[in-house]
Structure formats: C-alpha cells, structure tokens
Amino acid sequence: MFDYPAIYKEADNISNKTQKQYLVLLGVFLCILIVSSVLFTYLNDIFVIKIANAIISLAIVVFSFVFYFNNYQGVWYNARAVAESIKTISWRYAIKADPYNTPDDNAKKLFLKTIKHIIDMNHDFQKCIEADYGDQQLIPESMTKIRQLPFNERLDIYQKHRIIEQRDWYIKKSKFNKKRSSLLFCMLIILSFILTIFIFLSFSNTTNNFILPVGILLSMISVLFTWVQTKKYKELEKSYALTAHEIGFIDAQKDEVKTDDLLSEYVDNSENAFSREHTQWIARKDT
C-alpha cells in the first residue's frame, strides 16, 4: 500500500546490516573473554593452553582495533536516523501535510531538496551508501497516488498504515525489551549471588584446594553487563512504551479531523511523536 523511497530502503538496509555486524562481533569478542578466563583459571599449566591463551590475547587486541577503526555504532545509529527522518517526510508528502500541502510540483521539489539536505547532514551514512536500491524510484508511485486521493481516504490510510502499525510496533518492542531486561537482570543477580558464595568459600579450607571459578564469574558478570549496556533494554522499554501511549492519544483524536488543515496538524502531531525515536538514535550515537 505504501512504498518508501529508495534512499529510505538504503538507509534501513545499512542500519540493519551494520547493527548485525556489530552485535555479532561484540558477541564473539565477549565469548572469547569468557573462554580465555576458563582456560587461564583451570588449564594454564598445559603448554598448549598457554599458546592458546596467547593467541586469544592477540585476538582480543585485534578485535579492539577493529572496533576502534570501524565506527559500527556511529554508522548504525546514523543510518537509522536517516531512515526514520525520510520515513517521516515521506508520510508528510503523501498525505499532503505541512510543508508539502502545496501544488504537486512545488511539493515534489521541496521533498527532493529535503532528502538531499538529510543526506548531506549525515556524513557517517554517506560513507557507507551503496547502489543496492539505485534503480528504484526516489518518489514511488504509491506516494503520488495517495496525494491524489480525497481527504477521507488519505486520513484512513494514514491512520491505518502509519499510526496503528507504528503503535503496534512500539508496543511489541516495549514488551520484548521488558522481557529481555528482566531475564538478564535475573541472570546478573544469580551470578552475583553465586560469586558471593564462592568468595566466602575461598576464605575457608572446605574447598580442598579446588580452584573456585571466581575470575570466570567476574568475567561472565562483566560480559552480561556490557551486553545490557549495549542493547539498552530498560531504556528502550520505557521509551517505546511512552511513544506507544502518545500515539494512542493521537489516534483517539482522529474523529476530530474534519478538514485538510486539521489533517495536516494531525500528521504533524503524530510525526513529532515518532521523531522522538530517531532523535534518540542520534543522541545514543553521540554518547
């Protein structure tokens, strides 16, 4: 029903691809840290294991350089910000909302100018842009056709395919992040409790010279904490929930929209609520 511009698909693809690359590399890096801790704790007396530990240490250094010289998070967040910004102006254009509630030729020129401005302002995205969607339309026919529809049909399309779909997406993501946050928090509590027990046992002679995995548990806790900080489950849960409630409030005002001017205001309020998300992407990149 609604097809986004080619440049949106490019930005969305770059963001998803870079996010996946970064999280896979980070996951491998954190697993290596745990494996290294296990080997060093229990098998470091074996010559082959010493060599393996040396190789793992070198791999950790290599990973550090990879993360330092490849700005995965910057590209990921920047491309997502570009994608969400273009999504917003695409709906404004298609529904004939401000500033695209002008004759089609003027609106088209302004729309293309805005896209160019968004790209020019996001240098991390520019460095990674490819031609995967270069043969597709910058202004899809579906967007042009929606502009020609009567007022009521444009309102219904926007309410169904933008507001409701976006609200449902935020609710789903908020619940997902809440579950992950609770799960990882429980894991951290359990590991910390076990670590405390082992530390107290290390003060006694009841372990029969058995090496307690204190260092391993510390590594696992550090790895979990790093992953939680990277994924920001709790932060996203609250952010998505707040946006979902805002969208629900906006959706309830649909019956009050009776004219094109009120439709433009309705779209403006909605897109401002959505824009919180890609603004936060930029803020997260900067921190």
MIGUBA-703018 format. One record per atom (N, C-alpha, C): x, y, z. Coordinates in nm, 3 decimals, decimal comma, padded with zeros to 5 digits. Example, Ala and Ser with C-alpha at 12.3 -4.5 7.8 and 13.67 -1.06 7.14 Angstrom:
% residues 2
- 01,319_-00,569_00,780
- 01,230_-00,450_00,780
- 01,320_-00,330_00,780
- 01,285_-00,225_00,708
- 01,367_-00,106_00,714
- 01,290_00,003_00,787
//
This chain:
% residues 287
- 00,083_-00,121_00,000
- 00,000_00,000_00,000
- 00,086_00,125_00,000
- 00,189_00,125_00,082
- 00,277_00,242_00,090
- 00,421_00,197_00,068
- 00,481_00,249_-00,038
- 00,618_00,213_-00,072
- 00,709_00,332_-00,042
- 00,814_00,307_00,035
- 00,904_00,416_00,073
- 01,007_00,444_-00,036
- 01,066_00,564_-00,036
- 01,168_00,599_-00,135
- 01,288_00,506_-00,129
- 01,361_00,498_-00,240
- 01,478_00,410_-00,249
- 01,582_00,444_-00,144
- 01,600_00,573_-00,116
- 01,703_00,614_-00,021
- 01,667_00,569_00,121
- 01,536_00,560_00,151
- 01,495_00,506_00,281
- 01,536_00,359_00,292
- 01,509_00,283_00,187
- 01,544_00,141_00,188
- 01,695_00,122_00,202
- 01,771_00,210_00,140
- 01,917_00,204_00,151
- 01,962_00,230_00,295
- 01,905_00,335_00,354
- 01,942_00,368_00,492
- 01,899_00,258_00,589
- 01,780_00,205_00,570
- 01,731_00,097_00,655
- 01,818_-00,026_00,643
- 01,858_-00,058_00,521
- 01,944_-00,175_00,498
- 02,081_-00,157_00,562
- 02,140_-00,039_00,547
- 02,272_-00,011_00,607
- 02,264_-00,020_00,758
- 02,158_00,037_00,817
- 02,143_00,033_00,962
- 02,130_-00,109_01,013
- 02,043_-00,188_00,950
- 02,022_-00,327_00,995
- 02,147_-00,412_00,976
- 02,213_-00,393_00,863
- 02,334_-00,472_00,833
- 02,447_-00,437_00,929
- 02,468_-00,308_00,954
- 02,575_-00,266_01,044
- 02,547_-00,307_01,187
- 02,420_-00,298_01,228
- 02,382_-00,342_01,363
- 02,414_-00,490_01,381
- 02,377_-00,571_01,282
- 02,402_-00,715_01,290
- 02,552_-00,744_01,297
- 02,631_-00,677_01,212
- 02,777_-00,697_01,212
- 02,836_-00,661_01,348
- 02,793_-00,548_01,402
- 02,847_-00,502_01,530
- 02,813_-00,598_01,644
- 02,688_-00,640_01,651
- 02,645_-00,727_01,761
- 02,708_-00,866_01,751
- 02,725_-00,916_01,628
- 02,791_-01,047_01,610
- 02,937_-01,038_01,656
- 03,007_-00,935_01,611
- 03,147_-00,917_01,650
- 03,160_-00,897_01,801
- 03,069_-00,818_01,858
- 03,073_-00,795_02,002
- 03,045_-00,925_02,078
- 02,949_-01,004_02,029
- 02,917_-01,131_02,093
- 03,035_-01,227_02,090
- 03,103_-01,235_01,975
- 03,222_-01,321_01,963
- 03,332_-01,273_02,056
- 03,352_-01,143_02,059
- 03,455_-01,083_02,146
- 03,429_-01,117_02,293
- 03,304_-01,104_02,338
- 03,271_-01,131_02,478
- 03,283_-01,280_02,510
- 03,246_-01,365_02,414
- 03,262_-01,510_02,435
- 03,410_-01,548_02,447
- 03,494_-01,483_02,368
- 03,638_-01,508_02,375
- 03,691_-01,473_02,514
- 03,642_-01,364_02,570
- 03,685_-01,324_02,704
- 03,651_-01,431_02,808
- 03,532_-01,489_02,796
- 03,491_-01,593_02,892
- 03,575_-01,719_02,873
- 03,594_-01,760_02,747
- 03,676_-01,879_02,719
- 03,818_-01,861_02,771
- 03,873_-01,743_02,748
- 04,007_-01,714_02,796
- 04,014_-01,723_02,948
- 03,911_-01,675_03,016
- 03,908_-01,680_03,162
- 03,904_-01,825_03,212
- 03,826_-01,910_03,145
- 03,818_-02,052_03,183
- 03,952_-02,121_03,164
- 04,012_-02,101_03,048
- 04,141_-02,165_03,018
- 04,250_-02,119_03,115
- 04,251_-01,989_03,142
- 04,354_-01,935_03,230
- 04,337_-01,986_03,373
- 04,212_-02,007_03,415
- 04,186_-02,049_03,553
- 04,222_-02,195_03,577
- 04,187_-02,283_03,482
- 04,198_-02,426_03,510
- 04,305_-02,500_03,427
- 04,344_-02,447_03,313
- 04,432_-02,524_03,225
- 04,559_-02,450_03,186
- 04,591_-02,347_03,261
- 04,705_-02,265_03,221
- 04,839_-02,335_03,239
- 04,843_-02,446_03,313
- 04,968_-02,520_03,332
- 05,005_-02,603_03,210
- 04,911_-02,625_03,120
- 04,937_-02,704_02,999
- 04,998_-02,613_02,893
- 05,106_-02,660_02,833
- 05,180_-02,577_02,737
- 05,092_-02,534_02,619
- 05,015_-02,629_02,565
- 04,928_-02,598_02,450
- 04,826_-02,491_02,487
- 04,775_-02,498_02,610
- 04,676_-02,400_02,654
- 04,740_-02,262_02,670
- 04,866_-02,261_02,714
- 04,937_-02,133_02,723
- 04,947_-02,067_02,586
- 04,976_-02,149_02,485
- 04,982_-02,096_02,349
- 04,844_-02,046_02,305
- 04,739_-02,127_02,339
- 04,603_-02,087_02,304
- 04,566_-01,955_02,371
- 04,606_-01,940_02,496
- 04,577_-01,814_02,567
- 04,649_-01,696_02,503
- 04,771_-01,721_02,458
- 04,847_-01,614_02,390
- 04,776_-01,573_02,261
- 04,725_-01,674_02,187
- 04,653_-01,645_02,062
- 04,524_-01,570_02,091
- 04,455_-01,613_02,196
- 04,331_-01,545_02,234
- 04,359_-01,401_02,275
- 04,467_-01,379_02,346
- 04,504_-01,243_02,385
- 04,530_-01,156_02,263
- 04,596_-01,217_02,162
- 04,621_-01,144_02,037
- 04,489_-01,114_01,966
- 04,397_-01,212_01,969
- 04,266_-01,191_01,906
- 04,191_-01,077_01,972
- 04,202_-01,068_02,105
- 04,136_-00,960_02,178
- 04,191_-00,825_02,135
- 04,323_-00,818_02,116
- 04,385_-00,694_02,068
- 04,334_-00,659_01,928
- 04,325_-00,762_01,841
- 04,277_-00,740_01,704
- 04,134_-00,687_01,706
- 04,048_-00,751_01,787
- 03,909_-00,706_01,799
- 03,903_-00,562_01,847
- 03,990_-00,526_01,940
- 03,991_-00,389_01,992
- 04,021_-00,289_01,880
- 04,117_-00,324_01,794
- 04,149_-00,237_01,681
- 04,033_-00,231_01,581
- 03,966_-00,345_01,559
- 03,852_-00,349_01,466
- 03,742_-00,256_01,515
- 03,711_-00,261_01,644
- 03,607_-00,174_01,700
- 03,649_-00,027_01,697
- 03,778_-00,005_01,716
- 03,827_00,134_01,721
- 03,824_00,199_01,583
- 03,867_00,126_01,481
- 03,880_00,185_01,347
- 03,753_00,171_01,262
- 03,656_00,091_01,307
- 03,529_00,079_01,235
- 03,417_00,130_01,326
- 03,363_00,242_01,289
- 03,262_00,308_01,372
- 03,125_00,243_01,351
- 03,112_00,118_01,396
- 02,988_00,043_01,372
- 02,867_00,112_01,435
- 02,880_00,151_01,561
- 02,767_00,213_01,629
- 02,730_00,347_01,564
- 02,830_00,424_01,526
- 02,803_00,552_01,462
- 02,726_00,536_01,333
- 02,770_00,440_01,249
- 02,702_00,415_01,120
- 02,562_00,360_01,145
- 02,553_00,265_01,239
- 02,424_00,203_01,271
- 02,322_00,310_01,313
- 02,356_00,393_01,410
- 02,263_00,494_01,459
- 02,236_00,603_01,356
- 02,340_00,642_01,285
- 02,326_00,749_01,187
- 02,236_00,708_01,072
- 02,255_00,584_01,022
- 02,170_00,534_00,914
- 02,026_00,518_00,960
- 02,007_00,476_01,086
- 01,870_00,464_01,138
- 01,805_00,601_01,148
- 01,880_00,702_01,190
- 01,827_00,838_01,197
- 01,786_00,887_01,059
- 01,868_00,857_00,958
- 01,836_00,896_00,820
- 01,707_00,827_00,775
- 01,699_00,695_00,800
- 01,582_00,618_00,759
- 01,454_00,672_00,822
- 01,458_00,700_00,953
- 01,338_00,747_01,021
- 01,301_00,890_00,979
- 01,401_00,971_00,950
- 01,373_01,108_00,903
- 01,306_01,104_00,767
- 01,354_01,018_00,678
- 01,295_01,006_00,544
- 01,157_00,944_00,552
- 01,137_00,850_00,643
- 01,004_00,791_00,662
- 00,903_00,899_00,702
- 00,946_00,988_00,792
- 00,858_01,096_00,838
- 00,819_01,190_00,725
- 00,916_01,237_00,649
- 00,882_01,333_00,542
- 00,807_01,264_00,429
- 00,825_01,134_00,413
- 00,752_01,061_00,308
- 00,603_01,059_00,338
- 00,569_01,035_00,466
- 00,428_01,037_00,502
- 00,371_01,179_00,496
- 00,448_01,276_00,536
- 00,401_01,415_00,525
- 00,371_01,450_00,379
- 00,460_01,407_00,290
- 00,443_01,435_00,147
- 00,320_01,364_00,092
- 00,307_01,234_00,123
- 00,199_01,154_00,067
- 00,061_01,200_00,114
- 00,052_01,244_00,241
- -00,077_01,285_00,298
- -00,106_01,432_00,269
- -00,011_01,503_00,208
- -00,023_01,647_00,177
- -00,028_01,729_00,306
- 00,057_01,692_00,400
- 00,065_01,768_00,525
- 00,175_01,873_00,514
- 00,173_01,968_00,604
- 00,272_02,074_00,607
- 00,414_02,014_00,619
- 00,512_02,056_00,540
- 00,512_02,170_00,446
- 00,484_02,130_00,301
- 00,425_02,011_00,281
- 00,401_01,962_00,145
- 00,255_01,977_00,103
- 00,179_02,062_00,173
- 00,040_02,089_00,135
- 00,035_02,204_00,036
- 00,111_02,188_-00,071
- 00,124_02,286_-00,179
- 00,100_02,213_-00,312
- 00,094_02,287_-00,425
- 00,081_02,219_-00,555
- 00,187_02,111_-00,573
- 00,154_02,005_-00,646
- 00,239_01,886_-00,655
- 00,382_01,916_-00,701
- 00,397_02,004_-00,799
- 00,532_02,034_-00,849
- 00,618_02,099_-00,741
- 00,560_02,193_-00,669
- 00,635_02,259_-00,561
- 00,665_02,161_-00,447
- 00,568_02,078_-00,414
- 00,587_01,980_-00,307
- 00,696_01,880_-00,345
- 00,698_01,838_-00,471
- 00,799_01,742_-00,517
- 00,939_01,803_-00,506
- 00,954_01,927_-00,549
- 01,084_01,993_-00,541
- 01,131_02,006_-00,396
- 01,039_02,044_-00,307
- 01,074_02,059_-00,167
- 01,110_01,924_-00,104
- 01,036_01,821_-00,142
- 01,061_01,686_-00,089
- 01,201_01,638_-00,128
- 01,237_01,654_-00,255
- 01,370_01,612_-00,301
- 01,480_01,695_-00,236
- 01,454_01,824_-00,219
- 01,551_01,912_-00,153
- 01,573_01,870_-00,008
- 01,465_01,831_00,060
- 01,475_01,788_00,200
- 01,554_01,659_00,211
- 01,530_01,564_00,120
- 01,606_01,439_00,120
- 01,754_01,466_00,103
- 01,788_01,554_00,009
- 01,929_01,587_-00,015
- 01,990_01,651_00,111
- 01,913_01,735_00,178
- 01,963_01,800_00,300
- 01,989_01,696_00,409
- 01,899_01,600_00,424
- 01,916_01,494_00,525
- 02,043_01,415_00,498
- 02,065_01,379_00,373
- 02,184_01,303_00,337
- 02,311_01,385_00,361
- 02,307_01,512_00,320
- 02,425_01,599_00,337
- 02,463_01,619_00,484
- 02,364_01,609_00,572
- 02,389_01,634_00,714
- 02,437_01,510_00,790
- 02,438_01,396_00,724
- 02,473_01,270_00,791
- 02,591_01,205_00,721
- 02,712_01,241_00,765
- 02,834_01,201_00,696
- 02,865_01,052_00,714
- 02,835_00,996_00,832
- 02,859_00,853_00,852
- 02,779_00,770_00,752
- 02,657_00,813_00,725
- 02,572_00,743_00,629
- 02,628_00,757_00,488
- 02,675_00,876_00,453
- 02,730_00,899_00,319
- 02,846_00,804_00,288
- 02,929_00,778_00,388
- 03,047_00,694_00,367
- 03,011_00,549_00,335
- 02,891_00,507_00,374
- 02,853_00,366_00,360
- 02,747_00,343_00,252
- 02,698_00,450_00,191
- 02,589_00,436_00,095
- 02,634_00,353_-00,026
- 02,545_00,267_-00,072
- 02,573_00,181_-00,186
- 02,464_00,200_-00,291
- 02,466_00,117_-00,395
- 02,369_00,131_-00,504
- 02,271_00,015_-00,509
- 02,248_-00,047_-00,393
- 02,158_-00,163_-00,389
- 02,018_-00,129_-00,435
- 01,974_-00,006_-00,406
- 01,839_00,035_-00,445
- 01,844_00,153_-00,543
- 01,956_00,167_-00,612
- 01,974_00,279_-00,703
- 01,882_00,279_-00,822
- 01,826_00,162_-00,857
- 01,737_00,154_-00,973
- 01,590_00,172_-00,935
- 01,563_00,199_-00,807
- 01,425_00,218_-00,764
- 01,392_00,366_-00,755
- 01,262_00,396_-00,748
- 01,216_00,534_-00,754
- 01,246_00,610_-00,625
- 01,287_00,733_-00,641
- 01,308_00,818_-00,525
- 01,175_00,866_-00,467
- 01,076_00,884_-00,557
- 00,939_00,912_-00,514
- 00,849_00,804_-00,574
- 00,818_00,699_-00,499
- 00,737_00,589_-00,552
- 00,599_00,635_-00,598
- 00,542_00,562_-00,691
- 00,410_00,596_-00,745
- 00,302_00,591_-00,637
- 00,319_00,500_-00,541
- 00,217_00,488_-00,436
- 00,204_00,618_-00,357
- 00,315_00,687_-00,334
- 00,310_00,813_-00,261
- 00,237_00,919_-00,343
- 00,264_00,923_-00,473
- 00,199_01,019_-00,562
- 00,050_00,992_-00,572
- 00,013_00,864_-00,580
- -00,129_00,828_-00,591
- -00,206_00,865_-00,465
- -00,143_00,845_-00,348
- -00,211_00,880_-00,223
- -00,239_01,029_-00,216
- -00,147_01,111_-00,269
- -00,167_01,256_-00,270
- -00,292_01,296_-00,347
- -00,329_01,215_-00,447
- -00,443_01,249_-00,532
- -00,577_01,203_-00,474
- -00,573_01,125_-00,366
- -00,695_01,071_-00,308
- -00,774_01,179_-00,233
- -00,904_01,158_-00,217
- -00,985_01,251_-00,137
- -00,938_01,255_00,008
- -00,980_01,358_00,078
- -00,939_01,382_00,217
- -00,963_01,261_00,306
- -01,085_01,205_00,303
- -01,119_01,094_00,392
- -01,032_00,971_00,369
- -01,000_00,943_00,245
- -00,918_00,826_00,213
- -00,775_00,846_00,259
- -00,724_00,966_00,243
- -00,588_00,994_00,292
- -00,580_00,980_00,443
- -00,683_01,029_00,512
- -00,688_01,018_00,658
- -00,692_00,871_00,701
- -00,775_00,791_00,633
- -00,787_00,649_00,669
- -00,656_00,574_00,646
- -00,591_00,604_00,534
- -00,463_00,539_00,503
- -00,358_00,574_00,608
- -00,353_00,701_00,644
- -00,253_00,743_00,742
- -00,280_00,680_00,878
- -00,407_00,679_00,917
- -00,442_00,623_01,048
- -00,414_00,472_01,054
- -00,444_00,400_00,948
- -00,428_00,255_00,947
- -00,284_00,212_00,925
- -00,220_00,271_00,825
- -00,089_00,222_00,782
- 00,029_00,296_00,845
- 00,002_00,401_00,916
- 00,110_00,472_00,985
- 00,089_00,467_01,137
- -00,022_00,523_01,182
- -00,041_00,535_01,327
- -00,061_00,399_01,394
- -00,156_00,320_01,345
- -00,186_00,191_01,409
- -00,068_00,096_01,398
- -00,009_00,085_01,278
- 00,105_-00,005_01,260
- 00,223_00,036_01,347
- 00,247_00,166_01,356
- 00,360_00,215_01,435
- 00,333_00,194_01,584
- 00,210_00,218_01,627
- 00,176_00,196_01,769
- 00,195_00,048_01,807
- 00,145_-00,041_01,721
- 00,159_-00,184_01,748
- 00,306_-00,226_01,753
- 00,387_-00,166_01,666
- 00,530_-00,197_01,664
- 00,596_-00,154_01,795
- 00,564_-00,035_01,842
- 00,622_00,014_01,968
- 00,579_-00,072_02,087
- 00,452_-00,114_02,089
- 00,404_-00,199_02,198
- 00,478_-00,332_02,198
- 00,491_-00,391_02,080
- 00,561_-00,520_02,067
- 00,706_-00,508_02,113
- 00,774_-00,403_02,069
- 00,914_-00,384_02,105
- 00,932_-00,353_02,254
- 00,837_-00,279_02,312
- 00,845_-00,248_02,453
- 00,834_-00,376_02,536
- 00,742_-00,463_02,500
- 00,725_-00,590_02,572
- 00,847_-00,679_02,555
- 00,902_-00,682_02,433
- 01,022_-00,764_02,407
- 01,139_-00,717_02,493
- 01,162_-00,585_02,496
- 01,274_-00,532_02,573
- 01,253_-00,550_02,723
- 01,127_-00,547_02,769
- 01,099_-00,570_02,910
- 01,135_-00,713_02,949
- 01,100_-00,809_02,864
- 01,131_-00,949_02,893
- 01,282_-00,971_02,896
- 01,353_-00,917_02,797
- 01,498_-00,933_02,793
- 01,565_-00,865_02,911
- 01,518_-00,747_02,947
- 01,575_-00,675_03,060
- 01,558_-00,755_03,189
- 01,437_-00,810_03,210
- 01,410_-00,888_03,331
- 01,495_-01,015_03,335
- 01,507_-01,082_03,220
- 01,584_-01,206_03,213
- 01,730_-01,182_03,246
- 01,790_-01,082_03,183
- 01,932_-01,055_03,205
- 01,958_-01,001_03,346
- 01,864_-00,927_03,400
- 01,878_-00,879_03,538
- 01,879_-00,998_03,635
- 01,789_-01,093_03,612
- 01,786_-01,214_03,697
- 01,917_-01,291_03,686
- 01,969_-01,301_03,564
- 02,096_-01,370_03,545
- 02,209_-01,301_03,620
- 02,210_-01,169_03,616
- 02,313_-01,094_03,689
- 02,302_-01,115_03,840
- 02,180_-01,117_03,890
- 02,158_-01,139_04,034
- 02,205_-01,279_04,074
- 02,170_-01,379_03,995
- 02,208_-01,518_04,025
- 02,360_-01,534_04,023
- 02,424_-01,480_03,918
- 02,570_-01,490_03,908
- 02,638_-01,417_04,023
- 02,585_-01,302_04,060
- 02,643_-01,226_04,171
- 02,627_-01,303_04,302
- 02,514_-01,368_04,320
- 02,490_-01,447_04,442
- 02,588_-01,565_04,450
- 02,604_-01,634_04,337
- 02,698_-01,747_04,333
- 02,841_-01,699_04,358
- 02,876_-01,585_04,298
- 03,009_-01,528_04,319
- 03,033_-01,498_04,466
- 02,934_-01,441_04,533
- 02,946_-01,411_04,676
- 02,972_-01,537_04,758
- 02,899_-01,645_04,725
- 02,918_-01,772_04,795
- 03,061_-01,824_04,775
- 03,109_-01,820_04,651
- 03,244_-01,869_04,621
- 03,351_-01,786_04,691
- 03,328_-01,656_04,700
- 03,426_-01,571_04,769
- 03,434_-01,607_04,917
- 03,320_-01,631_04,980
- 03,320_-01,674_05,120
- 03,384_-01,811_05,137
- 03,358_-01,902_05,042
- 03,419_-02,035_05,048
- 03,570_-02,029_05,034
- 03,616_-01,931_04,958
- 03,761_-01,918_04,937
- 03,834_-01,880_05,066
- 03,758_-01,826_05,164
- 03,819_-01,790_05,292
- 03,835_-01,911_05,385
- 03,769_-02,022_05,350
- 03,775_-02,141_05,436
- 03,862_-02,248_05,372
- 03,875_-02,358_05,439
- 03,956_-02,469_05,387
- 03,869_-02,582_05,334
- 03,742_-02,554_05,310
- 03,648_-02,659_05,268
- 03,655_-02,691_05,120
- 03,733_-02,618_05,044
- 03,737_-02,638_04,900
- 03,839_-02,742_04,858
- 03,920_-02,795_04,956
- 04,019_-02,899_04,924
- 04,111_-02,859_04,808
- 04,156_-02,737_04,816
- 04,249_-02,683_04,715
- 04,190_-02,673_04,575
- 04,059_-02,692_04,565
- 03,995_-02,675_04,434
- 03,989_-02,526_04,399
- 04,025_-02,494_04,276
- 04,025_-02,354_04,233
- 03,881_-02,311_04,204
- 03,833_-02,220_04,283
- 03,696_-02,171_04,263
- 03,692_-02,075_04,142
- 03,586_-02,081_04,064
- 03,578_-02,001_03,940
- 03,539_-01,856_03,965
- 03,608_-01,792_04,060
- 03,575_-01,653_04,091
- 03,603_-01,562_03,971
- 03,719_-01,582_03,909
- 03,755_-01,499_03,793
- 03,660_-01,521_03,676
- 03,617_-01,646_03,658
- 03,525_-01,677_03,549
- 03,391_-01,607_03,570
- 03,341_-01,614_03,693
- 03,214_-01,549_03,724
- 03,223_-01,398_03,708
- 03,337_-01,341_03,748
- 03,356_-01,197_03,728
- 03,353_-01,161_03,580
- 03,415_-01,245_03,499
- 03,415_-01,223_03,354
- 03,273_-01,232_03,298
- 03,197_-01,332_03,343
- 03,060_-01,350_03,294
- 02,972_-01,233_03,334
- 02,989_-01,184_03,457
- 02,911_-01,068_03,502
- 02,948_-00,945_03,419
- 03,075_-00,926_03,394
- 03,120_-00,812_03,312
- 03,065_-00,821_03,170
- 03,065_-00,943_03,114
- 03,013_-00,963_02,978
- 02,864_-00,933_02,973
- 02,788_-00,984_03,070
- 02,644_-00,958_03,074
- 02,615_-00,809_03,089
- 02,690_-00,745_03,177
- 02,670_-00,601_03,199
- 02,700_-00,523_03,072
- 02,807_-00,560_03,002
- 02,842_-00,493_02,876
- 02,732_-00,510_02,772
- 02,676_-00,631_02,764
- 02,570_-00,658_02,667
- 02,444_-00,578_02,700
- 02,409_-00,572_02,828
- 02,292_-00,495_02,870
- 02,310_-00,347_02,838
- 02,430_-00,296_02,864
- 02,457_-00,155_02,836
- 02,453_-00,126_02,687
- 02,496_-00,222_02,606
- 02,495_-00,204_02,461
- 02,353_-00,205_02,405
- 02,275_-00,301_02,449
- 02,138_-00,317_02,397
- 02,039_-00,218_02,460
- 02,069_-00,168_02,580
- 01,985_-00,069_02,647
- 01,838_-00,114_02,657
- 01,817_-00,237_02,704
- 01,682_-00,292_02,710
- 01,587_-00,207_02,793
- 01,631_-00,170_02,913
- 01,543_-00,095_03,003
- 01,509_00,041_02,946
- 01,608_00,107_02,893
- 01,586_00,240_02,835
- 01,487_00,233_02,719
- 01,506_00,133_02,630
- 01,418_00,120_02,514
- 01,277_00,077_02,554
- 01,267_-00,007_02,657
- 01,134_-00,049_02,704
- 01,051_00,074_02,741
- 01,108_00,163_02,820
- 01,035_00,282_02,865
- 01,010_00,379_02,750
- 01,109_00,395_02,664
- 01,095_00,486_02,552
- 00,986_00,441_02,457
- 00,986_00,312_02,423
- 00,884_00,258_02,333
- 00,745_00,264_02,396
- 00,736_00,234_02,526
- 00,607_00,237_02,594
- 00,549_00,378_02,595
- 00,634_00,477_02,623
- 00,589_00,616_02,626
- 00,538_00,659_02,488
- 00,614_00,624_02,384
- 00,574_00,661_02,248
- 00,444_00,593_02,210
- 00,426_00,466_02,248
- 00,302_00,393_02,218
- 00,182_00,463_02,281
- 00,197_00,510_02,405
- 00,087_00,580_02,472
- 00,059_00,715_02,404
- 00,163_00,783_02,362
- 00,145_00,910_02,291
- 00,069_00,888_02,161
- 00,107_00,782_02,089
- 00,041_00,751_01,962
- -00,105_00,716_01,986
- -00,133_00,640_02,094
- -00,271_00,607_02,127
- -00,354_00,731_02,154
- -00,295_00,828_02,220
- -00,365_00,954_02,248
- -00,393_01,028_02,117
- -00,297_01,028_02,027
- -00,316_01,094_01,898
- -00,422_01,022_01,815
- -00,418_00,889_01,816
- -00,515_00,810_01,740
- -00,657_00,841_01,784
- -00,676_00,866_01,913
- -00,810_00,893_01,966
- -00,867_01,025_01,915
- -00,783_01,110_01,857
- -00,828_01,240_01,808
- -00,869_01,237_01,661
- -00,869_01,117_01,600
- -00,897_01,107_01,457
- -01,034_01,165_01,420
- -01,135_01,138_01,503
- -01,271_01,182_01,471
- -01,284_01,334_01,467
- -01,190_01,404_01,526
- -01,193_01,550_01,527
- -01,136_01,610_01,398
- -01,072_01,525_01,316
- -01,008_01,573_01,193
- -01,114_01,581_01,083
- -01,152_01,704_01,047
- -01,261_01,724_00,951
- -01,217_01,797_00,824
- -01,099_01,858_00,826
- -01,053_01,936_00,711
- -00,908_01,904_00,680
- -00,862_01,950_00,564
- -00,722_01,930_00,525
- -00,626_01,997_00,622
- -00,663_02,114_00,671
- -00,576_02,183_00,767
- -00,564_02,103_00,897
- -00,675_02,047_00,943
- -00,671_01,966_01,064
- -00,596_01,835_01,040
- -00,606_01,783_00,917
- -00,530_01,662_00,883
- -00,381_01,692_00,887
- -00,342_01,807_00,836
- -00,201_01,846_00,838
- -00,152_01,858_00,982
- -00,235_01,916_01,070
- -00,198_01,929_01,211
- -00,191_01,792_01,278
- -00,283_01,704_01,240
- -00,288_01,567_01,294
- -00,160_01,491_01,257
- -00,121_01,502_01,131
- 00,002_01,437_01,085
- 00,123_01,497_01,155
- 00,121_01,628_01,170
- 00,234_01,695_01,235
- 00,251_01,647_01,379
- 00,143_01,637_01,454
- 00,150_01,588_01,592
- 00,199_01,444_01,597
- 00,150_01,363_01,504
- 00,190_01,222_01,501
- 00,338_01,208_01,469
- 00,383_01,276_01,366
- 00,522_01,263_01,324
- 00,618_01,321_01,426
- 00,574_01,422_01,499
- 00,658_01,474_01,607
- 00,677_01,370_01,716
- 00,572_01,293_01,743
- 00,584_01,185_01,842
- 00,678_01,076_01,792
- 00,665_01,042_01,663
- 00,754_00,940_01,606
- 00,899_00,988_01,603
- 00,916_01,119_01,582
- 01,052_01,171_01,566
- 01,133_01,162_01,694
- 01,067_01,143_01,808
- 01,141_01,124_01,932
- 01,237_01,007_01,917
- 01,193_00,906_01,845
- 01,273_00,785_01,835
- 01,401_00,808_01,756
- 01,391_00,868_01,635
- 01,515_00,886_01,560
- 01,600_00,998_01,617
- 01,540_01,089_01,696
- 01,622_01,186_01,769
- 01,705_01,114_01,875
- 01,643_01,015_01,940
- 01,715_00,937_02,041
- 01,826_00,853_01,977
- 01,806_00,808_01,854
- 01,912_00,734_01,784
- 02,037_00,822_01,770
- 02,012_00,949_01,733
- 02,126_01,040_01,719
- 02,192_01,064_01,854
- 02,111_01,083_01,959
- 02,165_01,106_02,093
- 02,245_00,985_02,140
- 02,195_00,864_02,113
- 02,267_00,743_02,154
- 02,399_00,731_02,079
- 02,399_00,772_01,952
- 02,524_00,767_01,875
- 02,627_00,861_01,937
- 02,582_00,979_01,977
- 02,675_01,078_02,030
- 02,732_01,040_02,166
- 02,657_00,952_02,242
- 02,707_00,912_02,373
- 02,780_00,780_02,367
//
